[in-house]
Amino acid sequence: MEFFDSAYQGRPPWDIGRPQKEFVELVRRGEISGSVLDIGCGTGDNALFFAGEGHEVCGIDSVPRAVDKAKEKAAERGLPVHFLVLDALHLTSLGRTFDTATDSGLFHTLSDEDRPVYVDQLAAILSPGGRYFMLCFSDREPAGYGPRRITEREIRENFRVGWTIHYIRPATFESRTRAEGSRAWFSSISKN
């Protein structure tokens, strides 16, 4: 948590000032539907994009400074996104369900012990048939910087019971510090 608090004192590498292209493409293909929960929303670029496309959106992040910046952006753009400071391991405290959940760079920060808790929380806040879209660092990205890498197998193991995996495909995680971005997995998973 300290790392993320200090990262948002400036502008972290993952804060690219626009939505990640993978999420833009989802909207263009009509895969984002209904109400959206953007988990680990940072300064809100993905959430604000979804709202601008007509979705009811809630964005959560555990870093108050990031949420404050997201709220400022929403006010400047006149977009009705509800941003909250909330740990992703406590999603049920929202007291509601969503049709879609998105995760751009959160899953790869979770410990092995926290991942099942997170998956259980996701199941509790997604409507039956609700979709979860995740962009995370891939084990295909060389070591040396950045977050822990995730294998396709780890994703499949975490979502094997009560979920349908539609695809896990190679993607790019865009950043401000690397023009080519980083190798990532992009997953589409539905709650059964």
PyMOL CGO cylinders between C-alpha atoms (Angstrom):
from pymol import cmd
from pymol.cgo import CYLINDER

trace = [
    CYLINDER, 0.00, 0.00, 0.00, 2.86, 2.41, 0.80, 0.3, 1, 1, 1, 1, 1, 1,
    CYLINDER, 2.86, 2.41, 0.80, 4.23, 1.92, -2.71, 0.3, 1, 1, 1, 1, 1, 1,
    CYLINDER, 4.23, 1.92, -2.71, 0.94, 3.00, -4.28, 0.3, 1, 1, 1, 1, 1, 1,
    CYLINDER, 0.94, 3.00, -4.28, 0.48, 5.93, -1.88, 0.3, 1, 1, 1, 1, 1, 1,
    CYLINDER, 0.48, 5.93, -1.88, 3.91, 7.27, -2.83, 0.3, 1, 1, 1, 1, 1, 1,
    CYLINDER, 3.91, 7.27, -2.83, 3.40, 6.53, -6.54, 0.3, 1, 1, 1, 1, 1, 1,
    CYLINDER, 3.40, 6.53, -6.54, 0.35, 8.80, -6.63, 0.3, 1, 1, 1, 1, 1, 1,
    CYLINDER, 0.35, 8.80, -6.63, 2.27, 11.70, -5.06, 0.3, 1, 1, 1, 1, 1, 1,
    CYLINDER, 2.27, 11.70, -5.06, 3.48, 12.12, -8.62, 0.3, 1, 1, 1, 1, 1, 1,
    CYLINDER, 3.48, 12.12, -8.62, 2.21, 10.42, -11.75, 0.3, 1, 1, 1, 1, 1, 1,
    CYLINDER, 2.21, 10.42, -11.75, 2.81, 6.67, -11.82, 0.3, 1, 1, 1, 1, 1, 1,
    CYLINDER, 2.81, 6.67, -11.82, 3.90, 4.96, -15.07, 0.3, 1, 1, 1, 1, 1, 1,
    CYLINDER, 3.90, 4.96, -15.07, 0.52, 3.24, -15.49, 0.3, 1, 1, 1, 1, 1, 1,
    CYLINDER, 0.52, 3.24, -15.49, -1.38, 6.57, -15.35, 0.3, 1, 1, 1, 1, 1, 1,
    CYLINDER, -1.38, 6.57, -15.35, -1.37, 7.19, -19.11, 0.3, 1, 1, 1, 1, 1, 1,
    CYLINDER, -1.37, 7.19, -19.11, -3.98, 9.97, -19.14, 0.3, 1, 1, 1, 1, 1, 1,
    CYLINDER, -3.98, 9.97, -19.14, -6.46, 7.98, -21.21, 0.3, 1, 1, 1, 1, 1, 1,
    CYLINDER, -6.46, 7.98, -21.21, -8.14, 4.58, -21.07, 0.3, 1, 1, 1, 1, 1, 1,
    CYLINDER, -8.14, 4.58, -21.07, -6.12, 1.46, -21.87, 0.3, 1, 1, 1, 1, 1, 1,
    CYLINDER, -6.12, 1.46, -21.87, -6.72, 0.55, -25.53, 0.3, 1, 1, 1, 1, 1, 1,
    CYLINDER, -6.72, 0.55, -25.53, -7.92, -2.95, -24.58, 0.3, 1, 1, 1, 1, 1, 1,
    CYLINDER, -7.92, -2.95, -24.58, -10.90, -1.43, -22.76, 0.3, 1, 1, 1, 1, 1, 1,
    CYLINDER, -10.90, -1.43, -22.76, -11.63, 1.03, -25.56, 0.3, 1, 1, 1, 1, 1, 1,
    CYLINDER, -11.63, 1.03, -25.56, -11.77, -1.90, -27.99, 0.3, 1, 1, 1, 1, 1, 1,
    CYLINDER, -11.77, -1.90, -27.99, -14.17, -3.79, -25.67, 0.3, 1, 1, 1, 1, 1, 1,
    CYLINDER, -14.17, -3.79, -25.67, -16.59, -0.87, -25.76, 0.3, 1, 1, 1, 1, 1, 1,
    CYLINDER, -16.59, -0.87, -25.76, -16.27, -0.56, -29.53, 0.3, 1, 1, 1, 1, 1, 1,
    CYLINDER, -16.27, -0.56, -29.53, -17.13, -4.28, -29.87, 0.3, 1, 1, 1, 1, 1, 1,
    CYLINDER, -17.13, -4.28, -29.87, -20.11, -3.91, -27.50, 0.3, 1, 1, 1, 1, 1, 1,
    CYLINDER, -20.11, -3.91, -27.50, -18.67, -6.25, -24.85, 0.3, 1, 1, 1, 1, 1, 1,
    CYLINDER, -18.67, -6.25, -24.85, -19.08, -3.82, -21.94, 0.3, 1, 1, 1, 1, 1, 1,
    CYLINDER, -19.08, -3.82, -21.94, -22.71, -3.90, -20.84, 0.3, 1, 1, 1, 1, 1, 1,
    CYLINDER, -22.71, -3.90, -20.84, -24.90, -2.43, -18.16, 0.3, 1, 1, 1, 1, 1, 1,
    CYLINDER, -24.90, -2.43, -18.16, -23.49, -1.17, -14.90, 0.3, 1, 1, 1, 1, 1, 1,
    CYLINDER, -23.49, -1.17, -14.90, -19.70, -1.24, -14.52, 0.3, 1, 1, 1, 1, 1, 1,
    CYLINDER, -19.70, -1.24, -14.52, -17.43, -1.54, -11.48, 0.3, 1, 1, 1, 1, 1, 1,
    CYLINDER, -17.43, -1.54, -11.48, -13.86, -0.46, -12.29, 0.3, 1, 1, 1, 1, 1, 1,
    CYLINDER, -13.86, -0.46, -12.29, -11.72, -2.14, -9.63, 0.3, 1, 1, 1, 1, 1, 1,
    CYLINDER, -11.72, -2.14, -9.63, -8.39, -0.46, -8.88, 0.3, 1, 1, 1, 1, 1, 1,
    CYLINDER, -8.39, -0.46, -8.88, -9.50, 2.54, -10.94, 0.3, 1, 1, 1, 1, 1, 1,
    CYLINDER, -9.50, 2.54, -10.94, -6.50, 4.76, -10.17, 0.3, 1, 1, 1, 1, 1, 1,
    CYLINDER, -6.50, 4.76, -10.17, -7.18, 8.29, -11.42, 0.3, 1, 1, 1, 1, 1, 1,
    CYLINDER, -7.18, 8.29, -11.42, -10.24, 7.05, -13.29, 0.3, 1, 1, 1, 1, 1, 1,
    CYLINDER, -10.24, 7.05, -13.29, -9.45, 7.09, -17.01, 0.3, 1, 1, 1, 1, 1, 1,
    CYLINDER, -9.45, 7.09, -17.01, -11.11, 3.75, -17.81, 0.3, 1, 1, 1, 1, 1, 1,
    CYLINDER, -11.11, 3.75, -17.81, -14.13, 4.49, -15.59, 0.3, 1, 1, 1, 1, 1, 1,
    CYLINDER, -14.13, 4.49, -15.59, -14.59, 7.94, -17.13, 0.3, 1, 1, 1, 1, 1, 1,
    CYLINDER, -14.59, 7.94, -17.13, -14.40, 6.47, -20.61, 0.3, 1, 1, 1, 1, 1, 1,
    CYLINDER, -14.40, 6.47, -20.61, -17.13, 3.93, -19.77, 0.3, 1, 1, 1, 1, 1, 1,
    CYLINDER, -17.13, 3.93, -19.77, -19.31, 6.70, -18.32, 0.3, 1, 1, 1, 1, 1, 1,
    CYLINDER, -19.31, 6.70, -18.32, -18.77, 8.80, -21.42, 0.3, 1, 1, 1, 1, 1, 1,
    CYLINDER, -18.77, 8.80, -21.42, -20.09, 5.86, -23.43, 0.3, 1, 1, 1, 1, 1, 1,
    CYLINDER, -20.09, 5.86, -23.43, -23.31, 5.90, -21.42, 0.3, 1, 1, 1, 1, 1, 1,
    CYLINDER, -23.31, 5.90, -21.42, -22.65, 3.29, -18.71, 0.3, 1, 1, 1, 1, 1, 1,
    CYLINDER, -22.65, 3.29, -18.71, -23.48, 3.65, -15.03, 0.3, 1, 1, 1, 1, 1, 1,
    CYLINDER, -23.48, 3.65, -15.03, -20.01, 3.41, -13.45, 0.3, 1, 1, 1, 1, 1, 1,
    CYLINDER, -20.01, 3.41, -13.45, -18.50, 3.05, -10.00, 0.3, 1, 1, 1, 1, 1, 1,
    CYLINDER, -18.50, 3.05, -10.00, -14.72, 3.18, -9.60, 0.3, 1, 1, 1, 1, 1, 1,
    CYLINDER, -14.72, 3.18, -9.60, -12.87, 2.00, -6.52, 0.3, 1, 1, 1, 1, 1, 1,
    CYLINDER, -12.87, 2.00, -6.52, -9.25, 2.25, -5.44, 0.3, 1, 1, 1, 1, 1, 1,
    CYLINDER, -9.25, 2.25, -5.44, -7.52, 1.80, -2.10, 0.3, 1, 1, 1, 1, 1, 1,
    CYLINDER, -7.52, 1.80, -2.10, -5.40, 4.96, -2.56, 0.3, 1, 1, 1, 1, 1, 1,
    CYLINDER, -5.40, 4.96, -2.56, -7.24, 8.12, -1.44, 0.3, 1, 1, 1, 1, 1, 1,
    CYLINDER, -7.24, 8.12, -1.44, -5.01, 10.43, -3.53, 0.3, 1, 1, 1, 1, 1, 1,
    CYLINDER, -5.01, 10.43, -3.53, -5.87, 8.47, -6.72, 0.3, 1, 1, 1, 1, 1, 1,
    CYLINDER, -5.87, 8.47, -6.72, -9.59, 8.61, -5.94, 0.3, 1, 1, 1, 1, 1, 1,
    CYLINDER, -9.59, 8.61, -5.94, -9.40, 12.36, -5.29, 0.3, 1, 1, 1, 1, 1, 1,
    CYLINDER, -9.40, 12.36, -5.29, -7.78, 12.85, -8.72, 0.3, 1, 1, 1, 1, 1, 1,
    CYLINDER, -7.78, 12.85, -8.72, -10.47, 10.67, -10.33, 0.3, 1, 1, 1, 1, 1, 1,
    CYLINDER, -10.47, 10.67, -10.33, -13.22, 12.75, -8.69, 0.3, 1, 1, 1, 1, 1, 1,
    CYLINDER, -13.22, 12.75, -8.69, -11.60, 15.95, -9.98, 0.3, 1, 1, 1, 1, 1, 1,
    CYLINDER, -11.60, 15.95, -9.98, -11.51, 14.57, -13.53, 0.3, 1, 1, 1, 1, 1, 1,
    CYLINDER, -11.51, 14.57, -13.53, -15.16, 13.50, -13.29, 0.3, 1, 1, 1, 1, 1, 1,
    CYLINDER, -15.16, 13.50, -13.29, -16.19, 16.97, -12.11, 0.3, 1, 1, 1, 1, 1, 1,
    CYLINDER, -16.19, 16.97, -12.11, -14.17, 18.68, -14.87, 0.3, 1, 1, 1, 1, 1, 1,
    CYLINDER, -14.17, 18.68, -14.87, -15.78, 16.47, -17.52, 0.3, 1, 1, 1, 1, 1, 1,
    CYLINDER, -15.78, 16.47, -17.52, -19.26, 16.53, -16.04, 0.3, 1, 1, 1, 1, 1, 1,
    CYLINDER, -19.26, 16.53, -16.04, -19.42, 12.73, -15.86, 0.3, 1, 1, 1, 1, 1, 1,
    CYLINDER, -19.42, 12.73, -15.86, -21.49, 11.05, -13.11, 0.3, 1, 1, 1, 1, 1, 1,
    CYLINDER, -21.49, 11.05, -13.11, -18.99, 8.39, -11.96, 0.3, 1, 1, 1, 1, 1, 1,
    CYLINDER, -18.99, 8.39, -11.96, -19.19, 7.34, -8.33, 0.3, 1, 1, 1, 1, 1, 1,
    CYLINDER, -19.19, 7.34, -8.33, -15.58, 7.03, -7.06, 0.3, 1, 1, 1, 1, 1, 1,
    CYLINDER, -15.58, 7.03, -7.06, -14.85, 5.47, -3.65, 0.3, 1, 1, 1, 1, 1, 1,
    CYLINDER, -14.85, 5.47, -3.65, -11.84, 4.58, -1.55, 0.3, 1, 1, 1, 1, 1, 1,
    CYLINDER, -11.84, 4.58, -1.55, -12.23, 0.83, -1.05, 0.3, 1, 1, 1, 1, 1, 1,
    CYLINDER, -12.23, 0.83, -1.05, -9.97, -2.19, -0.82, 0.3, 1, 1, 1, 1, 1, 1,
    CYLINDER, -9.97, -2.19, -0.82, -10.69, -4.71, -3.58, 0.3, 1, 1, 1, 1, 1, 1,
    CYLINDER, -10.69, -4.71, -3.58, -10.85, -7.48, -0.97, 0.3, 1, 1, 1, 1, 1, 1,
    CYLINDER, -10.85, -7.48, -0.97, -14.02, -5.86, 0.45, 0.3, 1, 1, 1, 1, 1, 1,
    CYLINDER, -14.02, -5.86, 0.45, -16.22, -5.45, -2.63, 0.3, 1, 1, 1, 1, 1, 1,
    CYLINDER, -16.22, -5.45, -2.63, -19.31, -6.79, -0.88, 0.3, 1, 1, 1, 1, 1, 1,
    CYLINDER, -19.31, -6.79, -0.88, -19.36, -3.67, 1.31, 0.3, 1, 1, 1, 1, 1, 1,
    CYLINDER, -19.36, -3.67, 1.31, -20.69, -1.88, -1.80, 0.3, 1, 1, 1, 1, 1, 1,
    CYLINDER, -20.69, -1.88, -1.80, -24.01, -3.62, -1.08, 0.3, 1, 1, 1, 1, 1, 1,
    CYLINDER, -24.01, -3.62, -1.08, -24.96, -4.10, -4.72, 0.3, 1, 1, 1, 1, 1, 1,
    CYLINDER, -24.96, -4.10, -4.72, -24.21, -6.02, -7.90, 0.3, 1, 1, 1, 1, 1, 1,
    CYLINDER, -24.21, -6.02, -7.90, -22.88, -4.98, -11.31, 0.3, 1, 1, 1, 1, 1, 1,
    CYLINDER, -22.88, -4.98, -11.31, -23.25, -6.34, -14.84, 0.3, 1, 1, 1, 1, 1, 1,
    CYLINDER, -23.25, -6.34, -14.84, -19.56, -5.83, -15.65, 0.3, 1, 1, 1, 1, 1, 1,
    CYLINDER, -19.56, -5.83, -15.65, -16.35, -5.55, -13.63, 0.3, 1, 1, 1, 1, 1, 1,
    CYLINDER, -16.35, -5.55, -13.63, -13.04, -4.33, -15.04, 0.3, 1, 1, 1, 1, 1, 1,
    CYLINDER, -13.04, -4.33, -15.04, -9.53, -4.64, -13.66, 0.3, 1, 1, 1, 1, 1, 1,
    CYLINDER, -9.53, -4.64, -13.66, -6.60, -2.86, -15.28, 0.3, 1, 1, 1, 1, 1, 1,
    CYLINDER, -6.60, -2.86, -15.28, -3.49, -3.79, -13.33, 0.3, 1, 1, 1, 1, 1, 1,
    CYLINDER, -3.49, -3.79, -13.33, -4.89, -4.90, -9.98, 0.3, 1, 1, 1, 1, 1, 1,
    CYLINDER, -4.89, -4.90, -9.98, -4.86, -8.72, -10.14, 0.3, 1, 1, 1, 1, 1, 1,
    CYLINDER, -4.86, -8.72, -10.14, -1.09, -8.91, -10.59, 0.3, 1, 1, 1, 1, 1, 1,
    CYLINDER, -1.09, -8.91, -10.59, -0.56, -6.93, -7.36, 0.3, 1, 1, 1, 1, 1, 1,
    CYLINDER, -0.56, -6.93, -7.36, -2.45, -9.46, -5.21, 0.3, 1, 1, 1, 1, 1, 1,
    CYLINDER, -2.45, -9.46, -5.21, -0.67, -12.12, -3.18, 0.3, 1, 1, 1, 1, 1, 1,
    CYLINDER, -0.67, -12.12, -3.18, -1.40, -15.81, -3.72, 0.3, 1, 1, 1, 1, 1, 1,
    CYLINDER, -1.40, -15.81, -3.72, -3.41, -15.76, -0.48, 0.3, 1, 1, 1, 1, 1, 1,
    CYLINDER, -3.41, -15.76, -0.48, -5.46, -12.71, -1.48, 0.3, 1, 1, 1, 1, 1, 1,
    CYLINDER, -5.46, -12.71, -1.48, -6.42, -13.91, -4.96, 0.3, 1, 1, 1, 1, 1, 1,
    CYLINDER, -6.42, -13.91, -4.96, -9.11, -16.43, -3.83, 0.3, 1, 1, 1, 1, 1, 1,
    CYLINDER, -9.11, -16.43, -3.83, -10.58, -13.76, -1.53, 0.3, 1, 1, 1, 1, 1, 1,
    CYLINDER, -10.58, -13.76, -1.53, -10.71, -11.33, -4.45, 0.3, 1, 1, 1, 1, 1, 1,
    CYLINDER, -10.71, -11.33, -4.45, -12.33, -13.91, -6.75, 0.3, 1, 1, 1, 1, 1, 1,
    CYLINDER, -12.33, -13.91, -6.75, -14.97, -14.66, -4.09, 0.3, 1, 1, 1, 1, 1, 1,
    CYLINDER, -14.97, -14.66, -4.09, -15.65, -10.93, -3.71, 0.3, 1, 1, 1, 1, 1, 1,
    CYLINDER, -15.65, -10.93, -3.71, -15.99, -10.61, -7.50, 0.3, 1, 1, 1, 1, 1, 1,
    CYLINDER, -15.99, -10.61, -7.50, -18.50, -13.47, -7.57, 0.3, 1, 1, 1, 1, 1, 1,
    CYLINDER, -18.50, -13.47, -7.57, -20.54, -11.73, -4.89, 0.3, 1, 1, 1, 1, 1, 1,
    CYLINDER, -20.54, -11.73, -4.89, -20.81, -8.39, -6.72, 0.3, 1, 1, 1, 1, 1, 1,
    CYLINDER, -20.81, -8.39, -6.72, -21.36, -9.64, -10.27, 0.3, 1, 1, 1, 1, 1, 1,
    CYLINDER, -21.36, -9.64, -10.27, -24.88, -10.36, -11.49, 0.3, 1, 1, 1, 1, 1, 1,
    CYLINDER, -24.88, -10.36, -11.49, -25.47, -13.91, -12.80, 0.3, 1, 1, 1, 1, 1, 1,
    CYLINDER, -25.47, -13.91, -12.80, -23.76, -14.04, -16.19, 0.3, 1, 1, 1, 1, 1, 1,
    CYLINDER, -23.76, -14.04, -16.19, -21.87, -10.83, -15.37, 0.3, 1, 1, 1, 1, 1, 1,
    CYLINDER, -21.87, -10.83, -15.37, -18.54, -10.33, -17.12, 0.3, 1, 1, 1, 1, 1, 1,
    CYLINDER, -18.54, -10.33, -17.12, -15.11, -9.65, -15.64, 0.3, 1, 1, 1, 1, 1, 1,
    CYLINDER, -15.11, -9.65, -15.64, -12.43, -8.19, -17.91, 0.3, 1, 1, 1, 1, 1, 1,
    CYLINDER, -12.43, -8.19, -17.91, -8.85, -8.23, -16.63, 0.3, 1, 1, 1, 1, 1, 1,
    CYLINDER, -8.85, -8.23, -16.63, -5.60, -6.77, -17.97, 0.3, 1, 1, 1, 1, 1, 1,
    CYLINDER, -5.60, -6.77, -17.97, -2.55, -8.00, -16.05, 0.3, 1, 1, 1, 1, 1, 1,
    CYLINDER, -2.55, -8.00, -16.05, 1.22, -8.34, -16.53, 0.3, 1, 1, 1, 1, 1, 1,
    CYLINDER, 1.22, -8.34, -16.53, 2.16, -11.54, -18.31, 0.3, 1, 1, 1, 1, 1, 1,
    CYLINDER, 2.16, -11.54, -18.31, 4.93, -14.00, -17.51, 0.3, 1, 1, 1, 1, 1, 1,
    CYLINDER, 4.93, -14.00, -17.51, 6.02, -13.40, -21.13, 0.3, 1, 1, 1, 1, 1, 1,
    CYLINDER, 6.02, -13.40, -21.13, 7.32, -9.97, -20.08, 0.3, 1, 1, 1, 1, 1, 1,
    CYLINDER, 7.32, -9.97, -20.08, 11.03, -10.15, -19.17, 0.3, 1, 1, 1, 1, 1, 1,
    CYLINDER, 11.03, -10.15, -19.17, 11.90, -9.65, -15.49, 0.3, 1, 1, 1, 1, 1, 1,
    CYLINDER, 11.90, -9.65, -15.49, 13.72, -6.63, -14.16, 0.3, 1, 1, 1, 1, 1, 1,
    CYLINDER, 13.72, -6.63, -14.16, 11.08, -4.01, -13.39, 0.3, 1, 1, 1, 1, 1, 1,
    CYLINDER, 11.08, -4.01, -13.39, 7.42, -3.66, -12.64, 0.3, 1, 1, 1, 1, 1, 1,
    CYLINDER, 7.42, -3.66, -12.64, 4.97, -5.98, -10.89, 0.3, 1, 1, 1, 1, 1, 1,
    CYLINDER, 4.97, -5.98, -10.89, 4.92, -9.71, -10.50, 0.3, 1, 1, 1, 1, 1, 1,
    CYLINDER, 4.92, -9.71, -10.50, 4.17, -11.58, -13.69, 0.3, 1, 1, 1, 1, 1, 1,
    CYLINDER, 4.17, -11.58, -13.69, 1.07, -13.78, -13.99, 0.3, 1, 1, 1, 1, 1, 1,
    CYLINDER, 1.07, -13.78, -13.99, 0.87, -17.04, -15.89, 0.3, 1, 1, 1, 1, 1, 1,
    CYLINDER, 0.87, -17.04, -15.89, -2.15, -18.08, -17.93, 0.3, 1, 1, 1, 1, 1, 1,
    CYLINDER, -2.15, -18.08, -17.93, -2.34, -21.13, -15.67, 0.3, 1, 1, 1, 1, 1, 1,
    CYLINDER, -2.34, -21.13, -15.67, -2.66, -18.93, -12.56, 0.3, 1, 1, 1, 1, 1, 1,
    CYLINDER, -2.66, -18.93, -12.56, -5.62, -17.13, -14.12, 0.3, 1, 1, 1, 1, 1, 1,
    CYLINDER, -5.62, -17.13, -14.12, -7.27, -20.43, -15.07, 0.3, 1, 1, 1, 1, 1, 1,
    CYLINDER, -7.27, -20.43, -15.07, -6.71, -21.90, -11.58, 0.3, 1, 1, 1, 1, 1, 1,
    CYLINDER, -6.71, -21.90, -11.58, -8.20, -18.88, -9.81, 0.3, 1, 1, 1, 1, 1, 1,
    CYLINDER, -8.20, -18.88, -9.81, -11.31, -18.85, -12.01, 0.3, 1, 1, 1, 1, 1, 1,
    CYLINDER, -11.31, -18.85, -12.01, -11.90, -22.59, -12.45, 0.3, 1, 1, 1, 1, 1, 1,
    CYLINDER, -11.90, -22.59, -12.45, -14.92, -23.00, -10.13, 0.3, 1, 1, 1, 1, 1, 1,
    CYLINDER, -14.92, -23.00, -10.13, -18.09, -21.00, -10.77, 0.3, 1, 1, 1, 1, 1, 1,
    CYLINDER, -18.09, -21.00, -10.77, -16.70, -19.14, -13.79, 0.3, 1, 1, 1, 1, 1, 1,
    CYLINDER, -16.70, -19.14, -13.79, -16.52, -19.50, -17.57, 0.3, 1, 1, 1, 1, 1, 1,
    CYLINDER, -16.52, -19.50, -17.57, -13.32, -18.27, -19.20, 0.3, 1, 1, 1, 1, 1, 1,
    CYLINDER, -13.32, -18.27, -19.20, -14.12, -16.96, -22.68, 0.3, 1, 1, 1, 1, 1, 1,
    CYLINDER, -14.12, -16.96, -22.68, -10.55, -16.07, -23.53, 0.3, 1, 1, 1, 1, 1, 1,
    CYLINDER, -10.55, -16.07, -23.53, -7.14, -15.27, -22.12, 0.3, 1, 1, 1, 1, 1, 1,
    CYLINDER, -7.14, -15.27, -22.12, -5.09, -13.68, -24.87, 0.3, 1, 1, 1, 1, 1, 1,
    CYLINDER, -5.09, -13.68, -24.87, -1.80, -11.82, -25.21, 0.3, 1, 1, 1, 1, 1, 1,
    CYLINDER, -1.80, -11.82, -25.21, -2.17, -8.05, -24.99, 0.3, 1, 1, 1, 1, 1, 1,
    CYLINDER, -2.17, -8.05, -24.99, -0.19, -4.90, -24.23, 0.3, 1, 1, 1, 1, 1, 1,
    CYLINDER, -0.19, -4.90, -24.23, -0.29, -3.01, -20.95, 0.3, 1, 1, 1, 1, 1, 1,
    CYLINDER, -0.29, -3.01, -20.95, 0.35, 0.59, -21.96, 0.3, 1, 1, 1, 1, 1, 1,
    CYLINDER, 0.35, 0.59, -21.96, 2.51, 2.87, -19.81, 0.3, 1, 1, 1, 1, 1, 1,
    CYLINDER, 2.51, 2.87, -19.81, 4.06, 6.32, -19.94, 0.3, 1, 1, 1, 1, 1, 1,
    CYLINDER, 4.06, 6.32, -19.94, 7.60, 5.00, -19.52, 0.3, 1, 1, 1, 1, 1, 1,
    CYLINDER, 7.60, 5.00, -19.52, 7.75, 2.36, -22.26, 0.3, 1, 1, 1, 1, 1, 1,
    CYLINDER, 7.75, 2.36, -22.26, 6.54, 3.29, -25.73, 0.3, 1, 1, 1, 1, 1, 1,
    CYLINDER, 6.54, 3.29, -25.73, 6.05, -0.38, -26.62, 0.3, 1, 1, 1, 1, 1, 1,
    CYLINDER, 6.05, -0.38, -26.62, 4.20, -1.11, -23.38, 0.3, 1, 1, 1, 1, 1, 1,
    CYLINDER, 4.20, -1.11, -23.38, 4.56, -4.38, -21.49, 0.3, 1, 1, 1, 1, 1, 1,
    CYLINDER, 4.56, -4.38, -21.49, 3.40, -7.87, -22.33, 0.3, 1, 1, 1, 1, 1, 1,
    CYLINDER, 3.40, -7.87, -22.33, 0.11, -8.65, -20.66, 0.3, 1, 1, 1, 1, 1, 1,
    CYLINDER, 0.11, -8.65, -20.66, -2.80, -11.06, -20.57, 0.3, 1, 1, 1, 1, 1, 1,
    CYLINDER, -2.80, -11.06, -20.57, -6.29, -9.83, -21.34, 0.3, 1, 1, 1, 1, 1, 1,
    CYLINDER, -6.29, -9.83, -21.34, -9.07, -12.05, -20.02, 0.3, 1, 1, 1, 1, 1, 1,
    CYLINDER, -9.07, -12.05, -20.02, -12.82, -12.24, -20.47, 0.3, 1, 1, 1, 1, 1, 1,
    CYLINDER, -12.82, -12.24, -20.47, -14.48, -14.28, -17.73, 0.3, 1, 1, 1, 1, 1, 1,
    CYLINDER, -14.48, -14.28, -17.73, -18.18, -14.72, -16.85, 0.3, 1, 1, 1, 1, 1, 1,
    CYLINDER, -18.18, -14.72, -16.85, -19.78, -15.63, -13.56, 0.3, 1, 1, 1, 1, 1, 1,
    CYLINDER, -19.78, -15.63, -13.56, -21.82, -18.83, -13.94, 0.3, 1, 1, 1, 1, 1, 1,
]
cmd.load_cgo(trace, "trace")
